Amino acid sequence: MEEYQKFFEEPRNPLPGGILFEALRPYKNIILAVNPRVTSEVIEGILKACKDTGQIVIMELALSEMNLHGGYTGLTPKTFAERVRLAAETVGWYGYVLHADHLTVKKGTENELKDLKREIDARIEAGFTSFAVDSSFLFDREARSLKDRLKAVVENAIYLHAYIKDRLGDFPYGREGEVGEIGIKEYTEVAEALHYLRELKKADIDIHFLAIANGAKHGVTVDAEGKIIPQLKINLKRTVEIADAIEAEGFTTRIVQHGITGTPLHLIAEKFPKGKILKGNVGTFWMLLVWDILRIFEPDLYQKIHDWVVNKYYEEGKSEAEIFNKSSKYAIKFFFREIEKISQETRLAIKSKAYVEALMFFKAFG
């Protein structure tokens, strides 16, 4: 244990995602994957919790959150990678994978794919060690056969995974795919997941994690007063059916569960099929944590952010709480400089709260 601890306390590049995946066998737990959209203190708190418990974590942002134009966080791949590195240096813990979440294809046009390749290049140059290609938006609900419904999903996944493979060669990077769009009402079928993996395998692409449509959705839902409505609609039965079918066919791929924010931790601890679900993505949770702290420690700044969001994203029939919950992520970039100037007292509160919450996730994840 002492050698293990020393290894991750020594400065090093982000861990290769493929090596982490292989090292976890036999799979018994869920790895925490964090989308830390706002403040480096969230990252510091989580990494300190990792250091104190010997945990490895995945740090990630999606294409919409972070891109060459700043996404809605104001971060580029380079500045995000640097933010995580500096947090690791501050804490003295380098046990993290740097993951490119949701490299999303929505149309599959030549220009879109060209832009995505530029985004991939930027992530490779910034030192990312794991990549998620999400072509699930291209699922054709009008097609009659399973093969035709998944044709564009599969073709674009292969194209981009092959591009990453060509760029990285033998480097043991992490690979993630998505066969079912997160947030839709339909559930991914077992046959769809198997077809997707088989087609990728034919193209010599083995992925470590597969995202499916199982009832989860990104973000949280709140009532008119702003209270979070627990997310209880994740279909664990279908999730296990897919995971078991994948394993029975000889694939080592495991399920990544998106949209965990809003799912009660006790439900995760007691009911989630750990090891079958191997990666758990938690994003919105950490942003809401920061807003809650700003409301107490930086009330003037919080009010500015709140008013800007409510006015800019006003929706008829929606309460201010519902509007803020849905659209406050867009304030991160607009108020980037002001958020970076928060007091040391506020920074300590964010770091401390993130530390405690990370411990809770580690325990619930197994």
C-alpha positions in Angstrom: 0.0 0.0 0.0 2.9 2.3 0.8 4.4 1.8 -2.6 1.0 2.3 -4.3 0.6 5.6 -2.4 4.0 6.8 -3.3 3.5 6.0 -7.0 0.5 8.3 -7.2 2.0 11.0 -5.1 4.9 11.4 -7.6 4.4 13.9 -10.4 3.3 12.1 -13.6 1.1 12.5 -16.7 -2.6 11.5 -16.5 -3.0 7.7 -16.3 -3.7 5.9 -19.5 -7.4 4.9 -19.5 -6.7 1.5 -21.0 -4.3 0.6 -18.2 -6.7 1.6 -15.5 -9.4 -0.6 -17.1 -7.2 -3.6 -17.3 -5.9 -3.1 -13.7 -9.4 -3.2 -12.3 -10.0 -6.9 -13.2 -12.0 -8.6 -11.7 -14.5 -5.8 -11.9 -16.2 -5.3 -8.5 -16.7 -1.5 -8.1 -17.8 1.6 -10.0 -15.1 4.2 -10.9 -16.1 7.7 -10.2 -16.0 10.0 -13.3 -16.3 13.7 -12.5 -17.3 16.5 -14.8 -15.8 19.5 -12.8 -17.3 22.3 -14.8 -16.6 25.1 -12.3 -13.6 26.1 -10.0 -10.4 24.2 -9.5 -11.4 23.7 -5.8 -13.9 21.0 -6.8 -11.0 19.1 -8.4 -8.7 19.7 -5.4 -11.3 18.5 -2.9 -12.0 15.3 -4.9 -8.3 14.6 -5.4 -7.6 15.0 -1.7 -10.4 12.5 -1.0 -8.7 10.2 -3.5 -5.3 10.6 -1.8 -6.7 9.9 1.7 -8.5 6.8 0.5 -6.2 5.5 -2.3 -8.7 6.0 -5.0 -8.3 6.7 -8.7 -10.7 9.0 -10.4 -11.6 10.0 -14.0 -11.7 13.7 -14.7 -13.7 14.6 -17.8 -15.6 17.2 -19.7 -17.9 16.8 -22.7 -17.6 18.5 -26.0 -20.4 20.9 -25.1 -18.7 21.8 -21.8 -15.2 22.2 -23.2 -14.0 22.8 -26.7 -11.6 24.9 -28.8 -14.1 27.8 -28.5 -14.5 27.4 -24.7 -17.7 25.4 -24.6 -20.1 26.6 -21.9 -17.5 26.5 -19.2 -14.9 28.8 -20.8 -12.4 26.0 -20.8 -10.5 24.5 -23.8 -8.9 21.1 -23.7 -5.5 22.7 -22.9 -6.8 24.9 -20.1 -8.9 22.1 -18.5 -5.9 19.7 -18.6 -3.7 22.4 -17.0 -6.4 23.1 -14.3 -6.5 19.4 -13.4 -2.7 19.1 -13.4 -2.3 22.1 -11.1 -4.9 20.7 -8.7 -3.0 17.4 -8.7 0.2 19.3 -7.9 -1.4 21.3 -5.1 -2.9 18.1 -3.5 0.1 15.8 -4.3 -2.1 13.1 -6.0 -1.7 12.1 -9.6 -4.1 9.2 -9.6 -6.4 10.4 -12.4 -7.4 9.6 -16.0 -8.1 12.6 -18.3 -11.1 11.7 -20.3 -12.7 13.4 -23.3 -16.4 12.8 -22.6 -19.2 12.9 -25.3 -17.3 13.7 -28.5 -20.7 14.0 -30.0 -21.7 13.5 -33.7 -25.2 14.9 -34.3 -25.4 15.0 -38.1 -22.4 13.1 -39.5 -21.6 15.7 -42.1 -18.1 16.2 -43.5 -17.7 19.5 -41.8 -18.9 18.2 -38.5 -16.4 15.3 -38.6 -13.6 17.6 -39.7 -14.4 19.8 -36.6 -14.5 16.8 -34.4 -11.1 15.6 -35.6 -9.7 19.0 -34.7 -11.2 18.7 -31.2 -9.7 15.2 -30.9 -6.3 16.5 -32.0 -6.5 19.3 -29.3 -7.3 16.7 -26.6 -4.4 14.5 -27.7 -2.0 17.4 -27.6 -3.3 18.4 -24.2 -2.6 14.9 -22.8 -6.0 13.3 -22.6 -5.8 9.6 -22.1 -9.3 8.4 -22.7 -12.0 9.2 -25.4 -15.7 8.8 -25.6 -17.2 8.8 -29.1 -21.0 9.5 -29.0 -22.8 8.9 -32.3 -26.0 7.9 -30.6 -27.9 10.9 -32.0 -27.8 9.3 -35.4 -30.0 6.3 -34.4 -32.6 6.0 -37.2 -36.0 5.3 -35.6 -37.7 5.2 -39.0 -35.6 2.3 -40.3 -37.1 -1.2 -40.2 -34.1 -3.4 -39.5 -31.8 -3.2 -36.5 -28.8 -3.0 -38.8 -30.3 0.0 -40.6 -31.3 1.8 -37.4 -27.8 1.6 -36.2 -26.0 2.1 -39.5 -25.0 5.7 -39.1 -24.3 5.2 -35.4 -21.9 2.4 -36.1 -20.2 4.0 -39.2 -19.4 7.3 -37.4 -18.3 5.5 -34.3 -15.8 3.4 -36.3 -14.6 6.4 -38.3 -13.8 8.5 -35.2 -12.4 5.6 -33.1 -10.2 4.7 -36.0 -9.0 8.2 -36.3 -8.1 8.3 -32.6 -6.4 4.9 -32.9 -4.4 6.1 -35.9 -3.2 9.2 -33.9 -2.3 7.3 -30.7 -1.0 4.1 -32.1 -0.1 1.6 -29.3 -0.7 4.0 -26.5 -3.1 2.3 -24.1 -5.8 4.9 -24.1 -9.4 4.4 -22.8 -12.2 3.9 -25.3 -15.9 4.6 -24.7 -18.9 4.3 -27.1 -22.6 5.1 -26.9 -25.3 3.1 -28.5 -28.3 4.7 -26.9 -28.8 8.4 -26.5 -28.9 9.5 -22.9 -32.3 10.9 -21.8 -34.6 9.3 -24.4 -37.6 7.4 -23.3 -36.8 4.2 -25.2 -34.4 1.7 -23.7 -31.5 0.2 -25.6 -32.2 -3.3 -26.6 -29.8 -6.2 -25.9 -29.5 -6.9 -29.6 -28.6 -3.3 -30.3 -25.7 -3.3 -27.8 -24.4 -6.5 -29.2 -24.7 -5.4 -32.8 -22.8 -2.2 -32.0 -19.9 -4.0 -30.3 -19.7 -6.7 -33.0 -19.4 -4.1 -35.8 -16.7 -2.2 -33.9 -14.9 -5.5 -33.3 -14.9 -6.2 -37.0 -13.1 -2.9 -37.5 -10.6 -4.0 -34.8 -12.0 -1.6 -32.2 -12.6 -2.9 -28.7 -14.1 -0.4 -26.3 -13.8 -0.4 -22.5 -17.1 1.3 -21.7 -20.5 1.4 -23.4 -23.2 4.0 -22.7 -26.8 2.8 -23.2 -30.2 4.4 -22.9 -31.6 2.9 -19.7 -33.8 5.7 -18.3 -31.2 8.0 -17.0 -30.9 11.6 -18.1 -28.3 14.4 -17.7 -28.8 17.0 -15.0 -31.6 17.0 -12.4 -35.3 17.8 -12.3 -36.5 20.2 -9.6 -40.0 21.2 -8.5 -41.2 24.8 -8.5 -39.5 25.5 -5.2 -36.2 24.2 -6.5 -36.1 20.9 -4.6 -34.4 18.1 -6.5 -36.8 15.4 -7.6 -35.0 12.0 -7.0 -34.1 10.2 -10.2 -35.6 6.7 -9.8 -36.1 5.7 -13.5 -32.8 4.0 -14.3 -33.8 0.5 -15.6 -31.3 -1.7 -13.8 -32.9 -4.9 -15.0 -32.3 -3.9 -18.7 -28.8 -2.7 -17.7 -27.9 -6.1 -16.2 -29.4 -7.9 -19.2 -27.2 -6.0 -21.6 -24.1 -6.3 -19.4 -24.6 -10.1 -19.0 -25.2 -10.5 -22.8 -22.0 -8.6 -23.5 -20.0 -10.7 -21.1 -21.5 -14.0 -22.4 -20.3 -13.1 -25.9 -16.7 -12.6 -24.7 -16.5 -8.9 -24.7 -14.7 -7.2 -21.7 -16.7 -4.0 -22.3 -18.6 -2.8 -19.3 -21.4 -0.3 -18.8 -20.9 3.4 -18.1 -23.8 5.0 -16.3 -24.4 8.6 -17.3 -26.8 10.9 -15.5 -26.2 9.8 -11.9 -26.8 13.3 -10.4 -30.2 13.1 -8.7 -30.0 9.4 -8.0 -30.1 8.8 -4.3 -26.8 7.5 -3.0 -28.4 4.8 -0.9 -30.0 3.4 -4.1 -26.6 3.3 -5.8 -25.0 1.7 -2.8 -27.7 -0.9 -2.3 -29.0 -1.6 -5.9 -26.5 -0.7 -8.6 -24.8 -3.8 -10.2 -21.2 -2.8 -9.4 -18.7 -4.3 -11.8 -21.3 -4.6 -14.5 -21.6 -0.8 -14.3 -18.0 0.1 -14.1 -17.9 3.8 -14.7 -20.3 6.3 -13.1 -20.5 9.8 -14.5 -21.3 12.6 -12.0 -21.4 16.2 -13.5 -24.2 18.5 -12.6 -23.9 17.5 -8.9 -20.6 19.4 -8.6 -21.9 22.5 -10.3 -24.9 22.7 -7.9 -22.5 22.2 -5.0 -20.7 25.4 -6.1 -23.9 27.4 -6.5 -25.0 26.4 -3.0 -21.8 27.6 -1.5 -21.7 30.8 -3.5 -25.3 31.5 -2.3 -24.0 31.6 1.3 -20.4 32.8 0.9 -20.7 35.1 -2.1 -24.3 36.2 -2.0 -23.8 39.2 -4.3 -22.1 37.1 -7.0 -24.7 34.4 -6.7 -27.5 36.9 -7.1 -25.9 38.3 -10.2 -25.6 34.8 -11.7 -29.2 33.9 -10.7 -30.7 37.0 -12.2 -28.7 36.7 -15.4 -29.9 33.1 -15.9 -33.5 33.8 -15.0 -33.7 36.8 -17.3 -31.8 35.3 -20.3 -33.5 31.9 -20.2 -37.0 32.8 -19.1 -39.7 30.3 -20.0 -43.4 30.9 -19.7 -44.9 28.7 -17.0 -41.6 27.8 -15.4 -40.5 29.0 -11.9 -37.3 30.8 -11.4 -35.9 27.7 -9.6 -36.7 25.5 -12.6 -35.1 28.0 -15.0 -32.0 28.4 -13.0 -31.6 24.6 -12.5 -31.9 24.0 -16.3 -29.8 26.8 -17.6 -27.3 27.9 -14.9 -24.5 26.0 -16.6 -24.4 28.7 -19.3 -23.5 31.3 -16.6 -20.1 29.6 -16.0 -18.5 31.0 -19.1 -20.2 34.4 -18.8 -19.1 34.9 -15.2 -15.8 33.0 -15.6 -13.6 35.9 -14.4 -15.8 36.8 -11.4 -16.0 33.1 -10.3 -12.2 32.9 -10.5 -12.0 35.9 -8.0 -13.9 34.3 -5.1 -12.4 34.6 -1.6 -10.1 32.1 0.0 -12.9 31.4 2.5 -15.2 30.4 -0.3 -12.5 28.3 -2.0 -12.0 26.4 1.3 -15.7 25.7 1.6 -15.9 24.4 -2.0 -12.9 22.2 -1.5 -14.1 20.9 1.8 -17.6 20.1 0.5 -16.2 18.4 -2.6 -13.9 16.3 -0.4 -16.8 15.0 1.8 -19.1 14.4 -1.2 -16.4 12.5 -3.0 -16.0 10.2 0.0 -19.7 9.5 -0.1 -19.6 8.6 -3.8 -16.5 6.3 -3.2 -18.4 4.5 -0.5 -21.6 4.2 -2.5 -19.7 3.1 -5.6 -18.2 0.2 -3.7 
